[in-house]
């Protein structure tokens, strides 16, 4: 099983500013063998089996449908919109998206060679930062925080599983 750990944000993380203003932020990480591009990670994350369930819920509950092609276009930077999210910031190794209500953000980052010459660290984080103070939203999130942390770890594991799928990339799967 893929080991996913909570860790501090790395320096230069696109969500540091939110943490510094007191918003809820988290960061989960895993290390995989080989070189994984940011685009491959983003595509794998948003097309993983577990995330497809979240996409289905968004399509049914808030009329924000999406498909794998749209996820691929987000991954390569061909679009800044995907399902319920809009790109807030992007660098060569990071993507920060904001939900359509402006309440939460998701952040993905790759760090090649972070743990070894032929390894890539994959990081996933969440921000809960409403545009206006919303005490009720904060209380609800605090109550669900444990479930969120379990789900975040599961999402990252699911993305790693998707990266190992040879259909995602022409490169051979990692051993």
C-alpha positions as a printed NumPy array, in Angstrom:
array([[  0.   ,   0.   ,   0.   ],
       [  1.158,   3.509,  -0.786],
       [  2.35 ,   5.349,   2.299],
       [  0.802,   8.827,   2.596],
       [  1.895,  11.145,   5.382],
       [  0.822,  14.545,   6.631],
       [  3.624,  17.06 ,   6.442],
       [  4.359,  20.771,   6.677],
       [  3.957,  22.826,   3.535],
       [  7.153,  23.093,   1.523],
       [  8.627,  26.537,   1.022],
       [  7.066,  28.227,  -1.975],
       [  3.797,  26.274,  -1.822],
       [  1.022,  28.196,  -3.541],
       [ -1.142,  27.816,  -0.419],
       [  1.361,  29.321,   2.036],
       [ -0.418,  32.676,   1.946],
       [ -3.659,  31.074,   3.087],
       [ -1.899,  29.321,   5.959],
       [ -0.25 ,  32.601,   6.936],
       [ -3.655,  34.34 ,   7.184],
       [ -5.048,  31.642,   9.481],
       [ -7.082,  29.637,   6.978],
       [ -7.182,  25.88 ,   7.38 ],
       [ -4.505,  24.256,   5.228],
       [ -3.12 ,  20.761,   5.103],
       [ -0.535,  18.878,   3.116],
       [ -0.293,  15.157,   2.429],
       [  2.609,  13.568,   0.605],
       [  3.811,  10.33 ,  -0.861],
       [  6.906,   9.36 ,  -2.823],
       [  6.769,   7.264,  -5.978],
       [  9.545,   5.75 ,  -8.062],
       [ 10.526,   7.447, -11.299],
       [  9.907,  10.889, -12.7  ],
       [  6.272,  12.024, -12.625],
       [  5.43 ,  15.264, -14.381],
       [  3.04 ,  17.75 , -12.856],
       [  0.645,  17.218, -15.769],
       [  0.667,  13.441, -15.277],
       [ -0.008,  13.848, -11.552],
       [ -2.888,  16.287, -12.075],
       [ -4.458,  14.059, -14.7  ],
       [ -4.037,  10.945, -12.558],
       [ -5.51 ,  12.69 ,  -9.524],
       [ -8.637,  13.938, -11.273],
       [ -9.181,  10.72 , -13.261],
       [ -8.572,   8.295, -10.397],
       [-11.341,   5.903,  -9.412],
       [-12.008,   7.62 ,  -6.109],
       [-12.087,  11.102,  -7.583],
       [-14.486,   9.953, -10.288],
       [-16.964,   9.29 ,  -7.462],
       [-16.547,  12.877,  -6.3  ],
       [-17.073,  14.047,  -9.877],
       [-20.306,  12.03 , -10.032],
       [-21.547,  13.623,  -6.813],
       [-20.744,  17.094,  -8.172],
       [-22.581,  16.337, -11.4  ],
       [-25.663,  15.104,  -9.562],
       [-25.841,  17.545,  -6.659],
       [-24.582,  20.837,  -8.087],
       [-24.811,  20.3  , -11.855],
       [-21.036,  20.495, -12.37 ],
       [-20.313,  17.514, -14.644],
       [-16.854,  16.662, -15.94 ],
       [-15.029,  13.975, -17.854],
       [-11.52 ,  12.579, -18.223],
       [-10.77 ,  14.695, -21.305],
       [-11.507,  17.866, -19.337],
       [ -9.224,  16.645, -16.548],
       [ -6.471,  16.062, -19.098],
       [ -6.961,  19.57 , -20.499],
       [ -6.686,  21.032, -16.984],
       [ -3.531,  18.995, -16.412],
       [ -1.838,  20.335, -19.535],
       [ -2.99 ,  23.909, -18.999],
       [ -5.315,  23.952, -22.004],
       [ -8.151,  25.052, -19.721],
       [ -8.462,  26.743, -16.361],
       [-11.879,  25.249, -15.531],
       [-12.75 ,  21.741, -14.473],
       [-16.024,  20.564, -12.905],
       [-16.59 ,  22.772,  -9.845],
       [-13.127,  24.37 ,  -9.908],
       [-11.319,  27.242, -11.55 ],
       [ -7.553,  27.581, -11.614],
       [ -6.399,  30.191,  -9.132],
       [ -2.664,  29.765,  -9.702],
       [ -0.359,  27.486, -11.653],
       [  3.397,  27.012, -11.873],
       [  5.476,  24.357, -13.603],
       [  5.214,  22.111, -10.532],
       [  2.004,  23.243,  -8.791],
       [ -1.709,  23.723,  -9.417],
       [ -4.13 ,  25.556,  -7.134],
       [ -7.839,  25.41 ,  -7.931],
       [-10.736,  27.16 ,  -6.18 ],
       [-14.262,  25.775,  -5.921],
       [-17.138,  27.626,  -7.565],
       [-18.303,  29.048,  -4.211],
       [-14.879,  30.332,  -3.194],
       [-14.881,  28.297,   0.024],
       [-12.221,  25.671,  -0.597],
       [ -9.134,  25.149,  -2.679],
       [ -7.221,  22.075,  -3.748],
       [ -3.498,  22.112,  -4.365],
       [ -1.264,  19.605,  -6.159],
       [  2.539,  19.693,  -6.368],
       [  5.316,  17.469,  -7.677],
       [  8.891,  17.525,  -6.393],
       [ 11.195,  15.428,  -8.599],
       [ 14.189,  13.959,  -6.807],
       [ 12.801,  14.935,  -3.39 ],
       [ 13.556,  11.622,  -1.698],
       [ 16.014,  10.106,  -4.16 ],
       [ 17.469,  10.668,  -7.585],
       [ 14.835,   8.548,  -9.307],
       [ 11.778,   9.393,  -7.189],
       [  9.071,  12.044,  -7.19 ],
       [  7.214,  13.426,  -4.198],
       [  3.514,  14.003,  -4.847],
       [  1.772,  16.51 ,  -2.582],
       [ -1.917,  17.255,  -2.147],
       [ -3.369,  19.921,   0.074],
       [ -6.629,  21.598,   0.908],
       [ -7.483,  25.138,   1.934],
       [-10.693,  26.148,   3.669],
       [-10.813,  29.915,   3.282],
       [-14.232,  31.452,   2.724],
       [-14.314,  34.834,   0.991],
       [-16.157,  36.164,   4.036],
       [-15.982,  34.747,   7.539],
       [-18.525,  31.94 ,   7.756],
       [-18.498,  30.538,  11.282],
       [-21.026,  27.812,  10.443],
       [-18.903,  26.527,   7.534],
       [-15.808,  26.503,   9.741],
       [-17.611,  24.588,  12.513],
       [-18.913,  22.008,  10.039],
       [-15.442,  21.52 ,   8.567],
       [-13.925,  21.172,  12.051],
       [-16.458,  18.428,  12.816],
       [-15.614,  16.628,   9.574],
       [-11.859,  17.207,   9.776],
       [-10.974,  13.614,  10.648],
       [-13.002,  12.269,   7.746],
       [-11.41 ,  14.861,   5.447],
       [ -7.895,  13.761,   6.423],
       [ -8.754,  10.109,   5.723],
       [-10.334,  11.056,   2.4  ],
       [ -7.337,  13.216,   1.403],
       [ -4.974,  10.309,   2.02 ],
       [ -7.248,   7.985,   0.055],
       [ -7.382,  10.452,  -2.866],
       [ -3.594,  10.601,  -3.024],
       [ -3.344,   6.797,  -2.918],
       [ -5.937,   6.55 ,  -5.674],
       [ -3.934,   8.987,  -7.832],
       [ -0.817,   6.85 ,  -7.346],
       [ -2.803,   3.809,  -8.451],
       [ -3.925,   5.704, -11.539],
       [ -0.331,   6.712, -12.315],
       [  0.521,   3.016, -12.425],
       [ -2.151,   2.469, -15.086],
       [ -0.351,   2.069, -18.433],
       [ -3.337,   3.623, -20.244],
       [ -2.577,   7.014, -18.631],
       [  0.852,   7.401, -20.144],
       [  2.938,   5.898, -22.909],
       [  5.737,   5.386, -20.364],
       [  5.936,   1.944, -18.74 ],
       [  4.349,   1.726, -15.292],
       [  6.561,   2.107, -12.238],
       [  7.624,  -1.241, -10.712]])
